[in-house]
């Protein structure tokens, strides 16, 4: 985890935050991921499945939620394949189309398609809408 003052993040563009977000996923680092969020950020999962929360409210909820999920899962993210990143009419918001390629120890590889809508203000995520295929994730873990 990189040390930095969470109250004064380096000015990061939404695309730079997206790159760091993906790096945290590849590293399975809940701390690095949570450090990208504003203290009062909201991370939503509009497509939820049994066992998946509909949202995390606040940086520390993101940290705890991802730490628990990644700690409980033997799945390893191998790659994140980007299809497109779309700028919007709002300079704080980008939309990323991607597929996460993952594997389970001794098990088959699997893919999880998704769409991320990221709002970045003052270099930190303030809102994430994470349209991942939660049912696909749940099925892969069985």
N, CA, C and O atoms as a GROMACS GRO file, in nm:
protein
  568
    1UNK      N    1   0.084  -0.117   0.000
    1UNK     CA    2   0.000   0.000   0.000
    1UNK      C    3   0.089   0.123   0.000
    1UNK      O    4   0.185   0.131   0.076
    2UNK      N    5   0.058   0.218  -0.083
    2UNK     CA    6   0.134   0.342  -0.087
    2UNK      C    7   0.084   0.435   0.022
    2UNK      O    8  -0.036   0.447   0.045
    3UNK      N    9   0.179   0.500   0.088
    3UNK     CA   10   0.142   0.596   0.191
    3UNK      C   11   0.112   0.730   0.125
    3UNK      O   12   0.190   0.777   0.042
    4UNK      N   13   0.004   0.791   0.160
    4UNK     CA   14  -0.027   0.925   0.115
    4UNK      C   15  -0.128   0.987   0.210
    4UNK      O   16  -0.197   0.916   0.285
    5UNK      N   17  -0.137   1.116   0.207
    5UNK     CA   18  -0.232   1.188   0.290
    5UNK      C   19  -0.368   1.181   0.223
    5UNK      O   20  -0.388   1.239   0.117
    6UNK      N   21  -0.462   1.109   0.286
    6UNK     CA   22  -0.593   1.090   0.226
    6UNK      C   23  -0.672   1.220   0.218
    6UNK      O   24  -0.769   1.229   0.144
    7UNK      N   25  -0.630   1.321   0.294
    7UNK     CA   26  -0.703   1.448   0.292
    7UNK      C   27  -0.658   1.536   0.176
    7UNK      O   28  -0.730   1.628   0.136
    8UNK      N   29  -0.540   1.508   0.121
    8UNK     CA   30  -0.489   1.587   0.010
    8UNK      C   31  -0.432   1.494  -0.097
    8UNK      O   32  -0.310   1.489  -0.116
    9UNK      N   33  -0.520   1.420  -0.168
    9UNK     CA   34  -0.468   1.330  -0.271
    9UNK      C   35  -0.409   1.408  -0.386
    9UNK      O   36  -0.447   1.522  -0.414
   10UNK      N   37  -0.314   1.344  -0.452
   10UNK     CA   38  -0.262   1.406  -0.574
   10UNK      C   39  -0.379   1.420  -0.670
   10UNK      O   40  -0.464   1.332  -0.678
   11UNK      N   41  -0.384   1.530  -0.743
   11UNK     CA   42  -0.492   1.550  -0.839
   11UNK      C   43  -0.487   1.437  -0.940
   11UNK      O   44  -0.388   1.422  -1.012
   12UNK      N   45  -0.591   1.359  -0.946
   12UNK     CA   46  -0.597   1.247  -1.038
   12UNK      C   47  -0.719   1.263  -1.127
   12UNK      O   48  -0.826   1.304  -1.082
   13UNK      N   49  -0.699   1.232  -1.253
   13UNK     CA   50  -0.811   1.233  -1.346
   13UNK      C   51  -0.893   1.107  -1.326
   13UNK      O   52  -0.844   1.011  -1.266
   14UNK      N   53  -1.017   1.103  -1.375
   14UNK     CA   54  -1.095   0.980  -1.366
   14UNK      C   55  -1.023   0.860  -1.430
   14UNK      O   56  -1.032   0.750  -1.378
   15UNK      N   57  -0.953   0.881  -1.541
   15UNK     CA   58  -0.881   0.769  -1.604
   15UNK      C   59  -0.765   0.720  -1.518
   15UNK      O   60  -0.737   0.600  -1.514
   16UNK      N   61  -0.697   0.811  -1.450
   16UNK     CA   62  -0.589   0.770  -1.359
   16UNK      C   63  -0.646   0.692  -1.241
   16UNK      O   64  -0.586   0.594  -1.197
   17UNK      N   65  -0.759   0.735  -1.189
   17UNK     CA   66  -0.823   0.663  -1.080
   17UNK      C   67  -0.866   0.525  -1.127
   17UNK      O   68  -0.850   0.427  -1.054
   18UNK      N   69  -0.920   0.515  -1.248
   18UNK     CA   70  -0.959   0.385  -1.303
   18UNK      C   71  -0.838   0.292  -1.311
   18UNK      O   72  -0.849   0.174  -1.276
   19UNK      N   73  -0.724   0.340  -1.356
   19UNK     CA   74  -0.604   0.257  -1.365
   19UNK      C   75  -0.563   0.207  -1.226
   19UNK      O   76  -0.525   0.091  -1.211
   20UNK      N   77  -0.570   0.293  -1.126
   20UNK     CA   78  -0.535   0.252  -0.989
   20UNK      C   79  -0.638   0.156  -0.932
   20UNK      O   80  -0.603   0.064  -0.858
   21UNK      N   81  -0.764   0.175  -0.967
   21UNK     CA   82  -0.872   0.086  -0.926
   21UNK      C   83  -0.844  -0.056  -0.978
   21UNK      O   84  -0.854  -0.154  -0.904
   22UNK      N   85  -0.811  -0.063  -1.104
   22UNK     CA   86  -0.782  -0.194  -1.165
   22UNK      C   87  -0.658  -0.258  -1.103
   22UNK      O   88  -0.655  -0.379  -1.081
   23UNK      N   89  -0.556  -0.178  -1.076
   23UNK     CA   90  -0.434  -0.231  -1.012
   23UNK      C   91  -0.468  -0.291  -0.876
   23UNK      O   92  -0.418  -0.398  -0.841
   24UNK      N   93  -0.552  -0.223  -0.798
   24UNK     CA   94  -0.593  -0.273  -0.667
   24UNK      C   95  -0.669  -0.405  -0.681
   24UNK      O   96  -0.651  -0.496  -0.599
   25UNK      N   97  -0.752  -0.417  -0.785
   25UNK     CA   98  -0.823  -0.543  -0.809
   25UNK      C   99  -0.725  -0.656  -0.841
   25UNK      O  100  -0.736  -0.766  -0.787
   26UNK      N  101  -0.630  -0.627  -0.928
   26UNK     CA  102  -0.531  -0.729  -0.965
   26UNK      C  103  -0.448  -0.772  -0.844
   26UNK      O  104  -0.411  -0.889  -0.831
   27UNK      N  105  -0.420  -0.677  -0.755
   27UNK     CA  106  -0.341  -0.705  -0.635
   27UNK      C  107  -0.426  -0.758  -0.520
   27UNK      O  108  -0.373  -0.799  -0.417
   28UNK      N  109  -0.558  -0.757  -0.537
   28UNK     CA  110  -0.652  -0.796  -0.431
   28UNK      C  111  -0.623  -0.716  -0.305
   28UNK      O  112  -0.618  -0.772  -0.195
   29UNK      N  113  -0.604  -0.584  -0.322
   29UNK     CA  114  -0.570  -0.496  -0.211
   29UNK      C  115  -0.689  -0.408  -0.174
   29UNK      O  116  -0.715  -0.306  -0.239
   30UNK      N  117  -0.760  -0.447  -0.071
   30UNK     CA  118  -0.874  -0.369  -0.025
   30UNK      C  119  -0.828  -0.231   0.024
   30UNK      O  120  -0.902  -0.133   0.009
   31UNK      N  121  -0.708  -0.223   0.082
   31UNK     CA  122  -0.659  -0.094   0.130
   31UNK      C  123  -0.630   0.000   0.013
   31UNK      O  124  -0.671   0.116   0.016
   32UNK      N  125  -0.560  -0.048  -0.089
   32UNK     CA  126  -0.531   0.037  -0.204
   32UNK      C  127  -0.659   0.081  -0.273
   32UNK      O  128  -0.670   0.195  -0.318
   33UNK      N  129  -0.757  -0.009  -0.281
   33UNK     CA  130  -0.884   0.027  -0.343
   33UNK      C  131  -0.955   0.133  -0.259
   33UNK      O  132  -0.996   0.236  -0.312
   34UNK      N  133  -0.970   0.108  -0.130
   34UNK     CA  134  -1.043   0.201  -0.044
   34UNK      C  135  -0.978   0.339  -0.040
   34UNK      O  136  -1.047   0.440  -0.028
   35UNK      N  137  -0.845   0.344  -0.051
   35UNK     CA  138  -0.776   0.472  -0.048
   35UNK      C  139  -0.808   0.560  -0.169
   35UNK      O  140  -0.774   0.678  -0.170
   36UNK      N  141  -0.872   0.503  -0.270
   36UNK     CA  142  -0.913   0.581  -0.387
   36UNK      C  143  -1.047   0.653  -0.365
   36UNK      O  144  -1.087   0.735  -0.447
   37UNK      N  145  -1.115   0.623  -0.254
   37UNK     CA  146  -1.249   0.673  -0.228
   37UNK      C  147  -1.248   0.792  -0.133
   37UNK      O  148  -1.167   0.798  -0.041
   38UNK      N  149  -1.339   0.884  -0.156
   38UNK     CA  150  -1.364   0.991  -0.058
   38UNK      C  151  -1.425   0.927   0.067
   38UNK      O  152  -1.484   0.819   0.061
   39UNK      N  153  -1.410   0.995   0.177
   39UNK     CA  154  -1.458   0.941   0.304
   39UNK      C  155  -1.607   0.904   0.300
   39UNK      O  156  -1.647   0.804   0.358
   40UNK      N  157  -1.688   0.984   0.230
   40UNK     CA  158  -1.833   0.962   0.225
   40UNK      C  159  -1.881   0.905   0.091
   40UNK      O  160  -1.998   0.920   0.056
   41UNK      N  161  -1.793   0.841   0.018
   41UNK     CA  162  -1.828   0.786  -0.114
   41UNK      C  163  -1.931   0.675  -0.102
   41UNK      O  164  -1.950   0.615   0.004
   42UNK      N  165  -1.998   0.649  -0.214
   42UNK     CA  166  -2.094   0.539  -0.223
   42UNK      C  167  -2.053   0.450  -0.339
   42UNK      O  168  -2.025   0.498  -0.449
   43UNK      N  169  -2.050   0.319  -0.314
   43UNK     CA  170  -2.021   0.220  -0.417
   43UNK      C  171  -2.145   0.131  -0.426
   43UNK      O  172  -2.180   0.062  -0.330
   44UNK      N  173  -2.211   0.134  -0.542
   44UNK     CA  174  -2.336   0.060  -0.560
   44UNK      C  175  -2.316  -0.058  -0.655
   44UNK      O  176  -2.236  -0.052  -0.748
   45UNK      N  177  -2.391  -0.165  -0.630
   45UNK     CA  178  -2.396  -0.283  -0.717
   45UNK      C  179  -2.541  -0.298  -0.765
   45UNK      O  180  -2.618  -0.369  -0.701
   46UNK      N  181  -2.578  -0.233  -0.876
   46UNK     CA  182  -2.718  -0.240  -0.922
   46UNK      C  183  -2.764  -0.382  -0.957
   46UNK      O  184  -2.882  -0.414  -0.940
   47UNK      N  185  -2.673  -0.467  -1.004
   47UNK     CA  186  -2.708  -0.607  -1.034
   47UNK      C  187  -2.653  -0.693  -0.923
   47UNK      O  188  -2.538  -0.737  -0.928
   48UNK      N  189  -2.734  -0.717  -0.824
   48UNK     CA  190  -2.686  -0.793  -0.709
   48UNK      C  191  -2.738  -0.936  -0.716
   48UNK      O  192  -2.827  -0.968  -0.794
   49UNK      N  193  -2.681  -1.020  -0.634
   49UNK     CA  194  -2.720  -1.161  -0.625
   49UNK      C  195  -2.718  -1.198  -0.477
   49UNK      O  196  -2.661  -1.125  -0.396
   50UNK      N  197  -2.778  -1.311  -0.441
   50UNK     CA  198  -2.775  -1.351  -0.300
   50UNK      C  199  -2.630  -1.354  -0.248
   50UNK      O  200  -2.540  -1.408  -0.312
   51UNK      N  201  -2.613  -1.294  -0.132
   51UNK     CA  202  -2.480  -1.288  -0.072
   51UNK      C  203  -2.400  -1.165  -0.110
   51UNK      O  204  -2.292  -1.142  -0.056
   52UNK      N  205  -2.451  -1.085  -0.204
   52UNK     CA  206  -2.383  -0.962  -0.246
   52UNK      C  207  -2.458  -0.843  -0.188
   52UNK      O  208  -2.581  -0.838  -0.196
   53UNK      N  209  -2.386  -0.747  -0.129
   53UNK     CA  210  -2.454  -0.628  -0.078
   53UNK      C  211  -2.496  -0.538  -0.193
   53UNK      O  212  -2.432  -0.539  -0.298
   54UNK      N  213  -2.601  -0.459  -0.176
   54UNK     CA  214  -2.641  -0.367  -0.282
   54UNK      C  215  -2.552  -0.243  -0.289
   54UNK      O  216  -2.548  -0.175  -0.392
   55UNK      N  217  -2.480  -0.212  -0.178
   55UNK     CA  218  -2.397  -0.091  -0.176
   55UNK      C  219  -2.305  -0.092  -0.055
   55UNK      O  220  -2.328  -0.161   0.044
   56UNK      N  221  -2.200  -0.013  -0.068
   56UNK     CA  222  -2.113   0.021   0.044
   56UNK      C  223  -2.122   0.172   0.060
   56UNK      O  224  -2.114   0.246  -0.037
   57UNK      N  225  -2.141   0.217   0.183
   57UNK     CA  226  -2.150   0.361   0.209
   57UNK      C  227  -2.029   0.404   0.290
   57UNK      O  228  -2.017   0.370   0.408
   58UNK      N  229  -1.940   0.479   0.227
   58UNK     CA  230  -1.822   0.531   0.294
   58UNK      C  231  -1.697   0.451   0.262
   58UNK      O  232  -1.703   0.331   0.232
   59UNK      N  233  -1.583   0.519   0.269
   59UNK     CA  234  -1.453   0.458   0.240
   59UNK      C  235  -1.428   0.334   0.326
   59UNK      O  236  -1.382   0.232   0.275
   60UNK      N  237  -1.458   0.343   0.454
   60UNK     CA  238  -1.427   0.230   0.542
   60UNK      C  239  -1.518   0.110   0.516
   60UNK      O  240  -1.478  -0.004   0.538
   61UNK      N  241  -1.640   0.136   0.469
   61UNK     CA  242  -1.728   0.024   0.430
   61UNK      C  243  -1.674  -0.044   0.304
   61UNK      O  244  -1.683  -0.166   0.291
   62UNK      N  245  -1.619   0.034   0.212
   62UNK     CA  246  -1.555  -0.023   0.093
   62UNK      C  247  -1.437  -0.110   0.137
   62UNK      O  248  -1.422  -0.224   0.090
   63UNK      N  249  -1.355  -0.057   0.225
   63UNK     CA  250  -1.238  -0.131   0.273
   63UNK      C  251  -1.281  -0.263   0.338
   63UNK      O  252  -1.229  -0.370   0.305
   64UNK      N  253  -1.375  -0.255   0.431
   64UNK     CA  254  -1.420  -0.375   0.504
   64UNK      C  255  -1.489  -0.474   0.410
   64UNK      O  256  -1.466  -0.595   0.420
   65UNK      N  257  -1.572  -0.422   0.320
   65UNK     CA  258  -1.646  -0.511   0.229
   65UNK      C  259  -1.555  -0.586   0.134
   65UNK      O  260  -1.571  -0.707   0.116
   66UNK      N  261  -1.460  -0.516   0.074
   66UNK     CA  262  -1.368  -0.583  -0.018
   66UNK      C  263  -1.269  -0.671   0.056
   66UNK      O  264  -1.232  -0.777   0.006
   67UNK      N  265  -1.226  -0.630   0.175
   67UNK     CA  266  -1.136  -0.715   0.253
   67UNK      C  267  -1.205  -0.848   0.285
   67UNK      O  268  -1.145  -0.955   0.272
   68UNK      N  269  -1.332  -0.841   0.326
   68UNK     CA  270  -1.406  -0.963   0.359
   68UNK      C  271  -1.430  -1.049   0.234
   68UNK      O  272  -1.409  -1.170   0.237
   69UNK      N  273  -1.473  -0.985   0.125
   69UNK     CA  274  -1.503  -1.061   0.003
   69UNK      C  275  -1.378  -1.125  -0.055
   69UNK      O  276  -1.378  -1.244  -0.087
   70UNK      N  277  -1.271  -1.048  -0.068
   70UNK     CA  278  -1.148  -1.102  -0.125
   70UNK      C  279  -1.082  -1.201  -0.030
   70UNK      O  280  -1.018  -1.296  -0.076
   71UNK      N  281  -1.095  -1.180   0.100
   71UNK     CA  282  -1.037  -1.273   0.196
   71UNK      C  283  -1.108  -1.407   0.198
   71UNK      O  284  -1.047  -1.510   0.225
   72UNK      N  285  -1.238  -1.405   0.168
   72UNK     CA  286  -1.318  -1.528   0.170
   72UNK      C  287  -1.312  -1.605   0.038
   72UNK      O  288  -1.354  -1.720   0.032
   73UNK      N  289  -1.260  -1.542  -0.066
   73UNK     CA  290  -1.262  -1.605  -0.199
   73UNK      C  291  -1.122  -1.646  -0.243
   73UNK      O  292  -1.028  -1.566  -0.236
   74UNK      N  293  -1.108  -1.770  -0.288
   74UNK     CA  294  -0.978  -1.811  -0.342
   74UNK      C  295  -0.957  -1.763  -0.486
   74UNK      O  296  -0.849  -1.784  -0.543
   75UNK      N  297  -1.059  -1.700  -0.546
   75UNK     CA  298  -1.048  -1.653  -0.684
   75UNK      C  299  -0.938  -1.549  -0.696
   75UNK      O  300  -0.917  -1.468  -0.605
   76UNK      N  301  -0.869  -1.553  -0.806
   76UNK     CA  302  -0.760  -1.459  -0.833
   76UNK      C  303  -0.788  -1.391  -0.966
   76UNK      O  304  -0.809  -1.458  -1.067
   77UNK      N  305  -0.787  -1.256  -0.966
   77UNK     CA  306  -0.803  -1.182  -1.090
   77UNK      C  307  -0.672  -1.193  -1.168
   77UNK      O  308  -0.566  -1.153  -1.118
   78UNK      N  309  -0.679  -1.246  -1.288
   78UNK     CA  310  -0.561  -1.264  -1.372
   78UNK      C  311  -0.539  -1.145  -1.466
   78UNK      O  312  -0.426  -1.105  -1.492
   79UNK      N  313  -0.650  -1.089  -1.514
   79UNK     CA  314  -0.639  -0.977  -1.608
   79UNK      C  315  -0.772  -0.903  -1.613
   79UNK      O  316  -0.878  -0.958  -1.583
   80UNK      N  317  -0.763  -0.778  -1.652
   80UNK     CA  318  -0.883  -0.698  -1.676
   80UNK      C  319  -0.873  -0.649  -1.820
   80UNK      O  320  -0.786  -0.570  -1.856
   81UNK      N  321  -0.964  -0.699  -1.900
   81UNK     CA  322  -0.965  -0.665  -2.043
   81UNK      C  323  -1.059  -0.546  -2.064
   81UNK      O  324  -1.179  -0.555  -2.039
   82UNK      N  325  -1.002  -0.437  -2.108
   82UNK     CA  326  -1.080  -0.316  -2.132
   82UNK      C  327  -1.133  -0.316  -2.274
   82UNK      O  328  -1.058  -0.336  -2.370
   83UNK      N  329  -1.263  -0.294  -2.286
   83UNK     CA  330  -1.322  -0.281  -2.419
   83UNK      C  331  -1.328  -0.136  -2.461
   83UNK      O  332  -1.297  -0.101  -2.575
   84UNK      N  333  -1.367  -0.051  -2.367
   84UNK     CA  334  -1.375   0.092  -2.397
   84UNK      C  335  -1.387   0.171  -2.268
   84UNK      O  336  -1.439   0.122  -2.168
   85UNK      N  337  -1.338   0.294  -2.273
   85UNK     CA  338  -1.362   0.391  -2.167
   85UNK      C  339  -1.427   0.510  -2.235
   85UNK      O  340  -1.373   0.566  -2.330
   86UNK      N  341  -1.543   0.548  -2.184
   86UNK     CA  342  -1.621   0.656  -2.245
   86UNK      C  343  -1.620   0.779  -2.157
   86UNK      O  344  -1.651   0.772  -2.038
   87UNK      N  345  -1.584   0.892  -2.215
   87UNK     CA  346  -1.600   1.019  -2.146
   87UNK      C  347  -1.747   1.056  -2.157
   87UNK      O  348  -1.816   1.016  -2.251
   88UNK      N  349  -1.793   1.133  -2.062
   88UNK     CA  350  -1.933   1.177  -2.064
   88UNK      C  351  -1.936   1.328  -2.073
   88UNK      O  352  -1.831   1.392  -2.080
   89UNK      N  353  -2.051   1.385  -2.072
   89UNK     CA  354  -2.064   1.530  -2.074
   89UNK      C  355  -2.020   1.594  -1.942
   89UNK      O  356  -2.006   1.716  -1.934
   90UNK      N  357  -2.000   1.512  -1.841
   90UNK     CA  358  -1.955   1.558  -1.709
   90UNK      C  359  -1.808   1.520  -1.694
   90UNK      O  360  -1.777   1.401  -1.697
   91UNK      N  361  -1.717   1.614  -1.677
   91UNK     CA  362  -1.574   1.582  -1.668
   91UNK      C  363  -1.536   1.497  -1.547
   91UNK      O  364  -1.425   1.444  -1.543
   92UNK      N  365  -1.626   1.485  -1.450
   92UNK     CA  366  -1.597   1.401  -1.333
   92UNK      C  367  -1.635   1.255  -1.356
   92UNK      O  368  -1.599   1.170  -1.275
   93UNK      N  369  -1.706   1.224  -1.464
   93UNK     CA  370  -1.764   1.090  -1.483
   93UNK      C  371  -1.708   1.023  -1.608
   93UNK      O  372  -1.703   1.083  -1.716
   94UNK      N  373  -1.667   0.896  -1.590
   94UNK     CA  374  -1.632   0.810  -1.704
   94UNK      C  375  -1.705   0.678  -1.688
   94UNK      O  376  -1.746   0.639  -1.579
   95UNK      N  377  -1.720   0.609  -1.801
   95UNK     CA  378  -1.783   0.478  -1.804
   95UNK      C  379  -1.682   0.381  -1.866
   95UNK      O  380  -1.629   0.406  -1.974
   96UNK      N  381  -1.657   0.270  -1.797
   96UNK     CA  382  -1.561   0.171  -1.846
   96UNK      C  383  -1.632   0.039  -1.872
   96UNK      O  384  -1.700  -0.014  -1.785
   97UNK      N  385  -1.614  -0.013  -1.993
   97UNK     CA  386  -1.662  -0.146  -2.029
   97UNK      C  387  -1.544  -0.240  -2.015
   97UNK      O  388  -1.436  -0.214  -2.070
   98UNK      N  389  -1.562  -0.351  -1.942
   98UNK     CA  390  -1.450  -0.441  -1.919
   98UNK      C  391  -1.496  -0.583  -1.892
   98UNK      O  392  -1.613  -0.608  -1.864
   99UNK      N  393  -1.401  -0.675  -1.902
   99UNK     CA  394  -1.421  -0.814  -1.862
   99UNK      C  395  -1.307  -0.849  -1.769
   99UNK      O  396  -1.190  -0.830  -1.801
  100UNK      N  397  -1.342  -0.903  -1.652
  100UNK     CA  398  -1.242  -0.949  -1.557
  100UNK      C  399  -1.222  -1.097  -1.583
  100UNK      O  400  -1.317  -1.175  -1.584
  101UNK      N  401  -1.097  -1.135  -1.603
  101UNK     CA  402  -1.061  -1.276  -1.622
  101UNK      C  403  -0.999  -1.324  -1.492
  101UNK      O  404  -0.902  -1.266  -1.442
  102UNK      N  405  -1.055  -1.431  -1.437
  102UNK     CA  406  -1.013  -1.480  -1.307
  102UNK      C  407  -1.001  -1.631  -1.308
  102UNK      O  408  -1.044  -1.698  -1.402
  103UNK      N  409  -0.943  -1.684  -1.202
  103UNK     CA  410  -0.929  -1.829  -1.190
  103UNK      C  411  -0.942  -1.869  -1.044
  103UNK      O  412  -0.925  -1.788  -0.953
  104UNK      N  413  -0.973  -1.996  -1.025
  104UNK     CA  414  -0.979  -2.056  -0.894
  104UNK      C  415  -0.867  -2.160  -0.885
  104UNK      O  416  -0.840  -2.229  -0.984
  105UNK      N  417  -0.802  -2.173  -0.770
  105UNK     CA  418  -0.697  -2.274  -0.759
  105UNK      C  419  -0.752  -2.413  -0.792
  105UNK      O  420  -0.850  -2.459  -0.733
  106UNK      N  421  -0.689  -2.478  -0.887
  106UNK     CA  422  -0.732  -2.612  -0.927
  106UNK      C  423  -0.865  -2.616  -0.999
  106UNK      O  424  -0.918  -2.724  -1.026
  107UNK      N  425  -0.920  -2.500  -1.030
  107UNK     CA  426  -1.050  -2.494  -1.094
  107UNK      C  427  -1.042  -2.424  -1.228
  107UNK      O  428  -0.934  -2.384  -1.272
  108UNK      N  429  -1.155  -2.411  -1.290
  108UNK     CA  430  -1.156  -2.348  -1.422
  108UNK      C  431  -1.140  -2.196  -1.415
  108UNK      O  432  -1.171  -2.133  -1.314
  109UNK      N  433  -1.090  -2.141  -1.522
  109UNK     CA  434  -1.087  -1.996  -1.537
  109UNK      C  435  -1.230  -1.950  -1.568
  109UNK      O  436  -1.310  -2.027  -1.620
  110UNK      N  437  -1.260  -1.826  -1.537
  110UNK     CA  438  -1.392  -1.772  -1.567
  110UNK      C  439  -1.379  -1.624  -1.597
  110UNK      O  440  -1.278  -1.561  -1.564
  111UNK      N  441  -1.481  -1.570  -1.659
  111UNK     CA  442  -1.484  -1.428  -1.691
  111UNK      C  443  -1.607  -1.363  -1.629
  111UNK      O  444  -1.711  -1.426  -1.613
  112UNK      N  445  -1.592  -1.236  -1.594
  112UNK     CA  446  -1.702  -1.160  -1.538
  112UNK      C  447  -1.710  -1.028  -1.615
  112UNK      O  448  -1.627  -0.940  -1.596
  113UNK      N  449  -1.811  -1.014  -1.702
  113UNK     CA  450  -1.827  -0.887  -1.772
  113UNK      C  451  -1.883  -0.782  -1.677
  113UNK      O  452  -1.952  -0.813  -1.580
  114UNK      N  453  -1.850  -0.658  -1.707
  114UNK     CA  454  -1.901  -0.552  -1.622
  114UNK      C  455  -1.889  -0.416  -1.685
  114UNK      O  456  -1.823  -0.397  -1.787
  115UNK      N  457  -1.954  -0.323  -1.622
  115UNK     CA  458  -1.955  -0.184  -1.663
  115UNK      C  459  -1.938  -0.103  -1.534
  115UNK      O  460  -2.011  -0.124  -1.437
  116UNK      N  461  -1.842  -0.012  -1.534
  116UNK     CA  462  -1.819   0.075  -1.420
  116UNK      C  463  -1.854   0.218  -1.458
  116UNK      O  464  -1.812   0.266  -1.563
  117UNK      N  465  -1.929   0.285  -1.372
  117UNK     CA  466  -1.954   0.427  -1.387
  117UNK      C  467  -1.887   0.492  -1.267
  117UNK      O  468  -1.928   0.472  -1.152
  118UNK      N  469  -1.782   0.571  -1.294
  118UNK     CA  470  -1.702   0.631  -1.188
  118UNK      C  471  -1.718   0.782  -1.187
  118UNK      O  472  -1.710   0.848  -1.290
  119UNK      N  473  -1.742   0.836  -1.067
  119UNK     CA  474  -1.742   0.982  -1.048
  119UNK      C  475  -1.623   1.014  -0.958
  119UNK      O  476  -1.612   0.963  -0.846
  120UNK      N  477  -1.534   1.099  -1.010
  120UNK     CA  478  -1.413   1.138  -0.939
  120UNK      C  479  -1.415   1.289  -0.917
  120UNK      O  480  -1.428   1.367  -1.011
  121UNK      N  481  -1.402   1.327  -0.792
  121UNK     CA  482  -1.398   1.470  -0.756
  121UNK      C  483  -1.275   1.491  -0.669
  121UNK      O  484  -1.254   1.419  -0.571
  122UNK      N  485  -1.195   1.591  -0.703
  122UNK     CA  486  -1.073   1.622  -0.628
  122UNK      C  487  -0.983   1.500  -0.616
  122UNK      O  488  -0.918   1.480  -0.512
  123UNK      N  489  -0.978   1.418  -0.721
  123UNK     CA  490  -0.888   1.303  -0.725
  123UNK      C  491  -0.935   1.179  -0.652
  123UNK      O  492  -0.861   1.081  -0.645
  124UNK      N  493  -1.057   1.181  -0.597
  124UNK     CA  494  -1.110   1.066  -0.523
  124UNK      C  495  -1.245   1.023  -0.579
  124UNK      O  496  -1.323   1.106  -0.627
  125UNK      N  497  -1.271   0.895  -0.571
  125UNK     CA  498  -1.401   0.843  -0.610
  125UNK      C  499  -1.506   0.891  -0.511
  125UNK      O  500  -1.490   0.879  -0.390
  126UNK      N  501  -1.614   0.946  -0.564
  126UNK     CA  502  -1.725   0.986  -0.478
  126UNK      C  503  -1.846   0.896  -0.498
  126UNK      O  504  -1.930   0.881  -0.410
  127UNK      N  505  -1.853   0.835  -0.617
  127UNK     CA  506  -1.963   0.743  -0.646
  127UNK      C  507  -1.917   0.644  -0.752
  127UNK      O  508  -1.857   0.681  -0.852
  128UNK      N  509  -1.947   0.517  -0.727
  128UNK     CA  510  -1.919   0.410  -0.823
  128UNK      C  511  -2.047   0.330  -0.839
  128UNK      O  512  -2.109   0.288  -0.741
  129UNK      N  513  -2.085   0.310  -0.964
  129UNK     CA  514  -2.195   0.217  -0.995
  129UNK      C  515  -2.129   0.102  -1.069
  129UNK      O  516  -2.081   0.118  -1.182
  130UNK      N  517  -2.126  -0.013  -1.005
  130UNK     CA  518  -2.051  -0.130  -1.049
  130UNK      C  519  -2.148  -0.235  -1.102
  130UNK      O  520  -2.205  -0.313  -1.025
  131UNK      N  521  -2.166  -0.236  -1.233
  131UNK     CA  522  -2.259  -0.328  -1.297
  131UNK      C  523  -2.186  -0.456  -1.334
  131UNK      O  524  -2.170  -0.487  -1.452
  132UNK      N  525  -2.142  -0.532  -1.232
  132UNK     CA  526  -2.075  -0.658  -1.262
  132UNK      C  527  -2.179  -0.769  -1.264
  132UNK      O  528  -2.288  -0.756  -1.208
  133UNK      N  529  -2.143  -0.877  -1.328
  133UNK     CA  530  -2.230  -0.994  -1.336
  133UNK      C  531  -2.218  -1.071  -1.205
  133UNK      O  532  -2.146  -1.170  -1.197
  134UNK      N  533  -2.290  -1.025  -1.102
  134UNK     CA  534  -2.282  -1.085  -0.968
  134UNK      C  535  -2.324  -1.230  -0.969
  134UNK      O  536  -2.267  -1.311  -0.896
  135UNK      N  537  -2.423  -1.266  -1.049
  135UNK     CA  538  -2.466  -1.408  -1.053
  135UNK      C  539  -2.356  -1.494  -1.115
  135UNK      O  540  -2.339  -1.610  -1.077
  136UNK      N  541  -2.281  -1.438  -1.211
  136UNK     CA  542  -2.168  -1.511  -1.269
  136UNK      C  543  -2.058  -1.533  -1.168
  136UNK      O  544  -1.996  -1.639  -1.165
  137UNK      N  545  -2.032  -1.433  -1.084
  137UNK     CA  546  -1.932  -1.447  -0.978
  137UNK      C  547  -1.976  -1.555  -0.881
  137UNK      O  548  -1.896  -1.640  -0.843
  138UNK      N  549  -2.102  -1.550  -0.840
  138UNK     CA  550  -2.154  -1.650  -0.746
  138UNK      C  551  -2.146  -1.791  -0.804
  138UNK      O  552  -2.109  -1.885  -0.733
  139UNK      N  553  -2.179  -1.807  -0.932
  139UNK     CA  554  -2.174  -1.938  -0.996
  139UNK      C  555  -2.031  -1.991  -1.006
  139UNK      O  556  -2.007  -2.111  -0.990
  140UNK      N  557  -1.936  -1.901  -1.031
  140UNK     CA  558  -1.795  -1.943  -1.041
  140UNK      C  559  -1.742  -1.992  -0.909
  140UNK      O  560  -1.653  -2.077  -0.906
  141UNK      N  561  -1.793  -1.940  -0.799
  141UNK     CA  562  -1.746  -1.979  -0.666
  141UNK      C  563  -1.803  -2.110  -0.618
  141UNK      O  564  -1.764  -2.158  -0.512
  142UNK      N  565  -1.895  -2.169  -0.693
  142UNK     CA  566  -1.957  -2.295  -0.651
  142UNK      C  567  -1.875  -2.413  -0.691
  142UNK      O  568  -1.912  -2.527  -0.664
   0.00000   0.00000   0.00000
